[in-house]
Amino acid sequence: MEQKAGNNTSVNWPTGIGGKGNEGVSGQVKQTPGAIGYVELIYALQNKMPYADVKNAAGQFVKPSMESVTAALGQPIFPMTSGFR
């Protein structure tokens, strides 16, 4: 049976443990060898946390930065022809 994480404000991951908010997630990652977590970029920058490049839909790896996040905000999430406005 295929498991899916789904979507919500709190995702029910099929494996692993979670933490509440940026502090909870980063705390769990720090305590778990080999762990990977997701926090906001500004939180990672402020706390001098390591982070990775992200592969976009075009297959290019983008380095997370204030500039790349700002550029992404300028792009529509859904094309205007999709019916979402």
C-alpha positions in Angstrom: 0.0 0.0 0.0 1.4 3.4 -1.0 1.6 5.9 1.9 1.1 9.6 1.3 1.9 12.5 3.6 -1.1 14.6 2.5 -1.3 18.3 3.2 -2.5 20.4 6.1 -1.0 22.9 8.5 0.5 19.8 10.3 1.5 17.0 7.9 1.1 13.4 9.0 4.5 12.0 7.8 4.5 8.2 7.3 7.7 7.9 9.3 10.0 9.8 11.7 9.3 12.4 14.4 8.3 16.0 14.2 8.7 19.2 16.2 6.4 22.2 16.7 7.6 25.2 14.8 11.1 26.1 13.7 12.5 25.7 17.2 11.0 22.3 17.7 12.1 21.0 14.3 15.6 22.3 14.7 15.9 20.8 18.2 14.9 17.4 16.9 17.3 17.6 14.0 20.2 18.6 16.3 19.4 15.6 18.6 19.1 13.0 15.8 22.3 12.0 13.9 21.7 12.1 10.1 18.4 13.9 10.4 16.9 16.3 7.8 14.4 18.9 8.7 12.6 21.9 7.2 12.6 25.3 8.8 12.1 28.8 7.4 15.1 30.3 5.6 15.3 33.4 7.8 15.3 31.1 10.9 18.2 29.0 9.5 20.1 32.2 8.6 19.6 33.8 12.0 20.7 30.6 13.8 23.6 29.9 11.4 22.1 26.5 10.5 23.4 24.6 7.5 21.0 24.3 4.6 20.9 22.7 1.1 20.2 23.9 -2.5 16.7 23.1 -3.7 15.9 21.6 -7.1 13.2 23.6 -8.9 10.6 22.5 -11.4 13.1 23.3 -14.3 15.6 20.9 -12.8 18.0 23.7 -11.7 19.4 23.7 -8.2 18.7 27.1 -6.5 20.7 28.2 -3.4 18.2 29.5 -0.8 18.8 33.2 -0.2 16.7 36.2 0.5 17.1 37.1 -3.2 16.0 33.7 -4.5 13.0 33.7 -2.1 12.0 37.2 -3.2 12.3 36.2 -6.9 10.1 33.1 -6.3 7.5 35.3 -4.7 7.2 37.2 -8.0 6.3 34.1 -9.9 2.6 33.0 -10.0 2.0 29.7 -8.3 -0.7 28.8 -10.8 -0.7 30.0 -14.4 -3.5 32.5 -15.1 -4.9 29.9 -17.6 -5.4 27.3 -14.8 -8.6 28.9 -13.4 -7.0 29.8 -10.1 -6.9 33.5 -9.5 
